[in-house]
Amino acid sequence: MSKVRKMAATALFIALGVALPMALHTVPDAGRVFLPMHIPVLLCGLVCGLPYGAICGAITPLLSGLLTGMPPAAMLPSMLCELAVYGLVSALLMRYVPVKKPYAKIYIALVGAMLSGRLVLGALNALLFSAGSYSMQAWLGTAFVTVLPGIAMQLALIPAVVLGLRKAKLLHEA
């Protein structure tokens, strides 16, 4: 994919990252459960690579916070870091994992990014953003339990979208 197409796709993913949460926030707690901002960021990392995935992960929550108030200011720093890690790690793993099977490569990159982002979220909340009031139980609850529907949706939807883009010849295998 050319640099111009990657920039255009990144802009589209950022726009989706602002629009999807707005659509889902009409349902109480849907944003916390379904993680709508995460999907475009993970897709950007998998599809556009570096540095686009990381940039998308940093800009999306910041722009969404400024335009819509979501995420709230208290959650913005940790979420910005978490999503930047999603974009960065998904791009890195997609590029450097030496697996030939497309589904396997996408899933390795996706799961690796999802775990890395959640680890960074927990570490930053425990050490910086919520130091003293953030526990392992809080992290497990917010990063894994509450969001199980969102995790399932990401694992089902994202690989299908990436492979669909390849099949439509809008994306070439990395």
Secondary structure, DSSP 4 states (H G I P E B T S, - for coil): --HHHHHHHHHHHHHHHHHHHHHHTTSTTHHHHH-TTHHHHHHHHHHH-TTHHHHHHHHHHHHHHHHH--S-TTTHHHHHHHHHHHHHHHHHHHHH----SHHHHHHHHHHHHHHHHHHHHHHHIIIIITTTT--HHHHHIIIIITTHHHHHHHHHHHHHHHHHHHHTTSS---
